[in-house]
Amino acid sequence: MTRIALPRKWRSPTPSLPLFPSKKNPRASRSISSNRFLRLLLLIAFFALIPPLVFHFRLRRIHQMRSRKCGWIESPPLVCAHGGDSTRAAPNTLDAYRIALSSRVDCVEIDVSRTLDGALVALHDRDLQRMSGNSTTKVGYMKISEIKELDASFGFGHGSRNQDVPLLEDALALISKSVRQVILDVKVGPPLYERGLAEVILSIVKKTHCMNCLIWSKSDIMGRDIIKLSRDAMVGYIVMKDSSTGARSNLLRMEGAKVVGVYHPLIDENLMRILHRKGKKAYAWTVDDSDSMLRMLSEHVGAVVTSNPSLLQSLMQDLKMECIEEGFPLP
């Protein structure tokens, strides 16, 4: 049979072959599917972890807040009566000390000044000025006989009358065996300043067997003199604001001192961390309002020096009960 050749334009076009023919790769297809599945699993895992992570961090935050509020219960600060209980009796009188002792404070701070003739008395310049009516007089310019003629409760406003200014020796005899600690806040002033003061302080501490006496002063010379003279004496130093510049005094400046008395508005978490790292305790002074007392508890200070120890004790008891009700474990 003879084939008839068709004209070229009538012929069916021959399909063109691709230059690079595609080939299906089963292994690559499976790999893509596997990657997609892995991503899906990771996404599911990620979203599954979010709720427990959020719960964990919230729980941790709650624990931290509870620890700040209630952690002090594990190691309560010393309640230290500044000059005794000076809300009910003139400060640094035997009556003020007795009232503080009757409320079972842990500690009493005594303001110690030296008279012109060398006697050590429980007295602050500002209280002498109240008693004498002279706003410029200072303990260092008066003899003990002159001070003994004054009524320590004069001008106080309420409480007992005809109170003598006690000698340091008499104050220690009353206090030291009844508390965990006695703070001797040594006032250094004219005309004798630090001259021979450390020796006199240590002699009375030794004479009264005050093994729990802590000696501090705003004078670093005084503190260092005590450390040089006695290895056994417990010494602290004061951290406060400079009245003219507002700058804080050096926080770590006295070797051999285990306690730092810090003006309470300066105390924060960072300051406490630095002192604890150096093995020093922070005692907050002078804390007389409830808000500041609560803040000192949350900072876990070693002691709170206050003119109103009954308020601090009451606040600590109420807060302790509140923490127990919230499930905070007792030590």
Buried (B, 14 or more C-beta within 10 A) or exposed (E): EEEEEEEEEEEEEEEEEEEEEEEEEEEEEEEEEEEEEEEEEEEEEEEEEEEEEEEEEEEEEEEEEBBBBBBBBEEBBBBBBBBBBBBBBBBBBBBBBBBBBEBEBBBBBBBBBBBBEEBBBBBBBEBBBBBBEEEEBBBBBBEBEBBBEBBBBBEBEEBBEEBBBBBBBBBBBBBBEBBEBBBBBBBBBEEBBBEEBBEBBBEBBBEBEBEBBBBBBBBBEBBBBBBEEBEEBBBBBBBBEEEEEEEBBEBBEBEEBBBBBBBBEBBEEEBBEBBEEEEBBBBBBBBBEEEBBBBBBBBBBBBBBBBBBBBBBBBBEEBBEEBEEEEBEEE
